[in-house]
Amino acid sequence: MLILTRKVGQAIIIGEDIEIKILEIVDGQIKLGITAPKNISVLRKELIEIKGENLKAASVNKEVLSKLENFIKNAKVNAKYIDIYSENKR
């Protein structure tokens, strides 16, 4: 890891075409300006981490889904049987 000290207005260059400039420092927060080609994705790390967590949470276990579908189908069949059975008892 490269560690640098920069002041407001100073910048660093990554490769030939990515510039990160210190725009402002207020109460321990640093405002950065990033200039990069359009084909380079620039994202905050926490957004990438959250995306991974969201994908994991949204994924469906197909075996569990299949069991749930069977349970619902069986519940409908059983409910119809109970209705028919109750009507015949009357």
KAHUFEN-V243253 format. One record per residue. N is the residue number from 1. PHI is phi in degrees with one decimal (* if undefined). Layout:
BEGIN
<<N & PHI> <N & PHI>>
END
This chain:
BEGIN
<<1 & *> <2 & -90.3> <3 & -114.3> <4 & -124.7> <5 & -111.2> <6 & -131.1> <7 & -108.9> <8 & -54.6> <9 & 94.6> <10 & -86.7> <11 & -142.9> <12 & -127.0> <13 & -116.3> <14 & -114.5> <15 & 64.4> <16 & -103.6> <17 & -138.0> <18 & -119.8> <19 & -122.1> <20 & -118.4> <21 & -116.6> <22 & -81.1> <23 & -95.2> <24 & -163.1> <25 & -130.1> <26 & -138.7> <27 & 48.4> <28 & 81.1> <29 & -102.3> <30 & -112.4> <31 & -96.9> <32 & -107.5> <33 & -113.6> <34 & -121.0> <35 & -111.3> <36 & -149.9> <37 & -61.2> <38 & -62.0> <39 & -81.3> <40 & -99.8> <41 & -82.5> <42 & -119.2> <43 & -131.1> <44 & -73.3> <45 & -57.5> <46 & -63.6> <47 & -69.1> <48 & -66.7> <49 & -64.0> <50 & -66.2> <51 & -59.6> <52 & -62.3> <53 & -65.1> <54 & -65.3> <55 & -63.4> <56 & -64.6> <57 & -67.6> <58 & -85.4> <59 & -69.2> <60 & -112.0> <61 & -79.1> <62 & -63.2> <63 & -65.5> <64 & -65.9> <65 & -62.5> <66 & -62.1> <67 & -63.3> <68 & -65.3> <69 & -60.4> <70 & -63.2> <71 & -61.0> <72 & -65.4> <73 & -60.2> <74 & -64.3> <75 & -64.3> <76 & -65.9> <77 & -61.7> <78 & -63.5> <79 & -64.7> <80 & -64.5> <81 & -61.3> <82 & -64.1> <83 & -61.0> <84 & -63.1> <85 & -60.8> <86 & -66.4> <87 & -65.1> <88 & -69.9> <89 & -74.5> <90 & -75.3>>
END
